[in-house]
Structures are given as structure tokens and as C-alpha cells.
Amino acid sequence: MECSVAIITVASAKGGVGKSTLSLVIATTLARRGASVAIVDCDPNRNLVTWRAGPSKSTVAVISDVDSSTIARVLRDTASTYQFVIADLEGTASMTVGSATLASDLVVVPARGSIMDATQARRTIAFIEDQGAAIGRAIPFRISFTCTKPGFATRDEKMIRQKLKANGLPILQNDLAERAAYRSMFTYRLSIEELDCGRVAGLDKALANANALTDEIISTLRANREAA
């Protein structure tokens, strides 16, 4: 695989921003390319545990039953077996989130294009920066816009992006677009490439989006390591 072992945390202080979807899209894309991948599902809804119980033949493993006292150890231990470990965290600032953040090579902060999500993204980033200050090193992070309309951005979304960039906050260039395939992954409990094109529209575009986003995350991990 293009990158050595990495722990990626998907975190937001707000629910409903696509944390589990983002985690699953990245994980299954990496697995499709031949990487060994595990997701640590810390979300109380356990959507990824439910997905893994389905018929998908994807090699992605899903680990659950972790809390603030075990999350860091679970992430490190899992990283000794898998090339990529992705932590899908609960939608709050907690000890579990803090411990996972400290163990991460990259924190991805998902947000929709609304002022409410942007505000919560800022709070999440402040929490990440506080964690880094406590240990004397910056924790790399990126904002990921989710559920965006391909080729179209509202005025609010454009304004929010401009303000975030003006404040020096790094944003992934590739959004996680609004695609039927991403919802269908949970409906049928399959990876994108396993979905039936007769039932789900736009699979080719969903695959292209997933690949571009995953490529950018890998490039970000590589650049961070070269700069360290």
C-alpha cells in the first residue's frame, strides 16, 4: 500500500455529519486496493457494527466495545496488525475522543455546508488543538465537507469555506459528495463495488469520489510524515 501504518480518527462534536459514512467509504476503498483495514466503532449507534454483520465480502474488520479507558490501547494494538485503523468516534467532546485524538496520525473533521456544522467543526478543532498543547505537539487534522452537491455549492457553503480558509483551517479539496451509493452501503451492508448497479444509481461516480478522497488522505498522511 502507498502508506505505512496509520491511525485515522473521524471526529465531530456534532452528530449527523456523516462520520460513519466517511469512515466506511475510506476503509472499504483502502481495502479494495489491498490494504488491511480495521474500523474501531465508538459511535453508540454502532452503524458500522451492523454493517459488518451483513453479507459484504470486504476484508474491513470492525471492532467495538471500547471506552475512554481502552481506546488508545485498542488503537495501538490494532495498528500492530492492520495497515490502517480508522476510529469512528461518538459525536461529543469526551475522554474517549481525547484519547483517540492523541493516538492519531490524522484527525478528519466532517462537516456539512451549514453555519451550525462549521461552528461545531471549530469547537472540535479547538478540542484537538487543546489535546496537542497538552502534549507539546500539534495533532494533524483536516476538515472534510460531506453530503455536498457535486458541481454546485450554495452561497452559505461558499462563505463558510472562505471563512475557514481565512482562519488558516485546512480543508480537504475532495468532499464526500451526496451519493445514493453511500446510503446504500448501509442499506444492503455492502461495499460500493459490491452494490448492484440495477438498484443503485451513480456507482461509477461514487467510486471515483471515494478514490479521489482516499488518495488525498493518503497524500496528506505522507506529507505530514515527511514534514515531521
C-alpha positions in Angstrom: 0.0 0.0 0.0 1.1 3.6 -0.6 1.4 4.5 3.1 2.7 2.6 6.2 0.6 2.0 9.3 -1.7 4.9 10.1 -4.4 5.7 12.7 -7.1 8.0 11.3 -9.7 9.4 13.6 -13.0 10.8 12.3 -14.4 13.2 14.9 -17.0 15.8 15.3 -18.8 17.4 18.3 -22.0 17.2 16.2 -24.0 14.2 15.2 -25.4 13.7 11.7 -22.4 15.0 9.8 -21.5 11.7 8.1 -18.8 10.3 10.4 -19.8 6.7 9.9 -20.3 7.1 6.2 -16.9 8.8 5.8 -15.2 6.1 7.9 -16.8 3.3 5.8 -16.0 4.9 2.5 -12.4 5.4 3.3 -12.0 2.0 4.9 -13.6 0.0 2.1 -11.7 2.0 -0.6 -8.4 1.2 1.1 -9.4 -2.5 1.5 -10.4 -2.7 -2.2 -6.8 -1.6 -3.0 -5.4 -4.4 -1.0 -4.7 -2.7 2.4 -5.5 -4.4 5.7 -8.0 -2.1 7.4 -9.9 -2.1 10.7 -12.5 0.4 11.9 -12.9 1.0 15.7 -16.6 1.8 16.1 -17.0 4.1 19.1 -20.4 5.5 18.0 -23.3 4.5 20.3 -25.4 3.8 17.3 -23.0 1.1 16.1 -23.8 1.6 12.5 -20.6 0.0 11.4 -21.0 -3.0 13.6 -24.4 -3.5 12.0 -22.8 -3.1 8.5 -20.1 -5.7 9.3 -22.8 -8.2 10.3 -24.1 -8.1 6.8 -23.2 -10.0 3.6 -20.2 -7.9 2.4 -17.1 -9.8 1.5 -14.9 -6.7 2.1 -12.0 -7.5 4.3 -12.6 -4.5 6.6 -12.7 -5.6 10.2 -14.9 -3.7 12.7 -14.0 -3.6 16.4 -16.4 -2.3 19.1 -16.8 -2.4 22.9 -14.2 0.3 23.6 -14.3 3.2 26.1 -12.1 6.0 27.3 -10.0 3.6 29.4 -9.3 1.3 26.5 -9.5 3.3 23.2 -5.8 4.3 23.0 -4.6 0.8 23.7 -7.1 -0.7 21.3 -5.9 1.7 18.5 -2.2 0.9 19.1 -2.8 -2.8 19.4 -4.9 -2.9 16.2 -2.3 -0.9 14.4 0.2 -3.7 15.1 -2.0 -6.0 12.9 -3.6 -3.7 10.4 -2.1 -1.1 8.0 -4.9 1.4 8.5 -7.0 1.8 11.7 -10.0 4.2 11.4 -11.7 5.4 14.6 -15.3 6.4 14.2 -16.0 8.4 17.3 -19.0 9.5 19.2 -20.5 12.9 18.5 -19.2 14.7 21.6 -16.0 16.0 23.2 -15.2 13.3 25.7 -12.3 11.4 27.2 -12.7 8.7 24.6 -12.4 11.4 21.8 -9.4 12.9 23.5 -7.6 9.6 23.9 -8.2 8.6 20.3 -7.1 12.0 19.1 -3.8 11.7 20.9 -3.1 8.4 19.3 -3.9 9.5 15.8 -1.8 10.3 12.8 -4.6 12.3 11.3 -8.0 13.6 12.6 -10.6 14.2 9.9 -13.4 16.5 11.0 -16.5 16.1 8.8 -19.0 19.0 8.4 -21.9 19.8 6.2 -22.1 23.2 4.5 -24.1 25.0 7.2 -23.1 27.5 9.8 -24.1 25.1 12.6 -21.8 22.4 11.3 -19.0 25.0 10.8 -19.4 26.2 14.4 -19.2 22.6 15.7 -16.2 21.9 13.5 -14.4 24.8 15.0 -15.2 23.5 18.5 -13.9 20.1 17.5 -10.7 21.7 16.2 -10.2 23.7 19.3 -10.5 20.5 21.3 -7.9 18.8 19.0 -5.6 21.8 19.5 -6.0 21.7 23.3 -5.1 18.0 23.2 -2.0 18.8 21.2 -1.0 21.6 23.5 -1.2 19.3 26.5 1.5 17.0 25.0 3.6 19.7 23.3 2.9 18.8 19.6 0.4 19.7 17.0 -2.1 16.9 16.0 -2.6 17.0 12.2 -6.3 17.5 11.2 -8.3 18.2 8.1 -11.9 19.4 7.6 -13.9 17.2 5.3 -17.1 18.6 3.8 -19.8 15.9 3.5 -23.1 15.5 1.7 -22.2 18.2 -0.8 -23.9 18.5 -4.2 -21.4 17.7 -7.0 -20.7 20.8 -9.1 -22.9 23.0 -7.0 -22.3 25.0 -3.8 -24.8 27.3 -2.0 -23.8 30.8 -1.1 -23.7 29.8 2.6 -21.3 26.9 1.8 -19.0 29.1 -0.2 -18.9 31.7 2.5 -18.2 29.1 5.2 -15.3 27.6 3.2 -13.9 31.1 2.7 -14.0 31.9 6.4 -12.5 28.6 7.4 -9.6 29.1 4.9 -9.2 32.7 6.0 -8.7 31.4 9.6 -6.0 29.0 8.3 -8.0 25.9 8.8 -7.0 23.1 6.3 -9.9 21.7 4.2 -9.7 18.6 2.1 -10.1 19.5 -1.6 -12.2 16.4 -2.2 -15.6 16.4 -0.5 -17.6 13.4 0.4 -20.4 14.1 -2.1 -24.1 13.3 -1.7 -24.4 9.9 -3.4 -27.1 7.3 -3.2 -24.4 4.6 -3.2 -23.1 5.8 0.2 -26.5 5.4 1.8 -27.0 2.0 0.1 -23.8 0.7 1.6 -25.7 0.7 4.9 -29.0 -0.4 3.5 -27.5 -3.5 1.8 -24.5 -3.8 4.1 -22.1 -4.0 1.2 -19.1 -2.0 -0.1 -19.6 0.3 -3.1 -18.2 -2.1 -5.7 -20.5 -4.9 -4.4 -23.7 -2.9 -4.9 -26.0 -3.7 -7.8 -26.0 -1.0 -10.5 -29.5 -2.1 -11.3 -30.7 -1.0 -7.9 -28.3 1.9 -7.1 -27.6 4.8 -9.5 -24.3 6.5 -10.0 -22.0 3.8 -8.7 -19.2 4.9 -11.1 -19.3 8.5 -9.7 -19.4 7.3 -6.1 -16.3 5.1 -6.8 -14.5 8.0 -8.4 -15.3 10.3 -5.5 -14.2 7.6 -2.9 -10.9 7.1 -4.7 -10.1 10.8 -5.0 -10.9 11.4 -1.3 -8.9 8.4 -0.2 -5.9 9.5 -2.4 -5.9 12.9 -0.8 -6.0 11.4 2.7 -3.0 9.1 1.9 -1.2 12.1 0.4 -1.9 14.1 3.5 -0.5 11.3 5.7 2.6 11.1 3.6 3.2 14.8 3.6 2.7 15.0 7.4 5.3 12.3 7.9 7.8 13.9 5.6 7.4 17.2 7.4 7.8 15.7 10.8 
